[in-house]
Amino acid sequence: MKNKLYIISGAILTLSVLLCACNKNETVPSVTANESETTSYVTETAERTNAETQTVTYVDESGYHVVSIVVPETEKETVPPVPSRAQTPAYKTETLPHNQGTTKADAVQNNATPSATVSATKVQNATETQPVTIQEITNGLSLLFKTDVVSRGNDATITVSGETGKEYTIEVYRNNTDKLASDSLKAKNADSNGFISWTFDTDNCESGYRKVIIKESNGEKYIQTSIKIN
């Protein structure tokens, strides 16, 4: 009876050893290329323009489960615009019309010509309407009376105050350079009051302010004035 028990125990022990040996020969499934593929499929991309869906199947460590992974769409990364160095001018630019064949110098000349013409015309008109006046100078003599304005052809009179008994001469200019010749413009002596007076015809005088100079003979006293001839 004991021998049978020994034989059964030995058989069980042998069977256990064989089972252990079989278990050792089995290899545990490992993650190989499938797992690498999965990793490569689950990488992030910086930018995706279209919806992409990937289904990946791989074997897990136990070797019994199949898992499918769906990769969702990744939103496109928004990059803020980089400001440009170029600056847009704040003012409005306009292009002036340009006629062919007209240069800048011509335009300046054309613009300046009317102004110059107007200025020259004004000066000319001023010269014609405003005759040149004669400076009033008194040296030892006093002007008592004169005909300030006279129409050409009429008589003009001038009176000064000098020294009694002294002789005085008068010069009347018919224009800017020539003296008027007349018997009424001869030298005269001052009266008892020291007054001297001349009356002369203006028919030969030109229009404008005509210079008149009265001098003391053999003396330094004189007076310069003018009469306007219309």
Salt bridges, closest charged atoms under 4 A:
GLU47 OE2 - LYS76 NZ 3.61
GLU136 OE2 - LYS146 NZ 3.30
GLU163 OE1 - LYS166 NZ 3.78
GLU171 OE2 - LYS179 NZ 3.21
ASP178 OD2 - ARG174 NH1 3.86
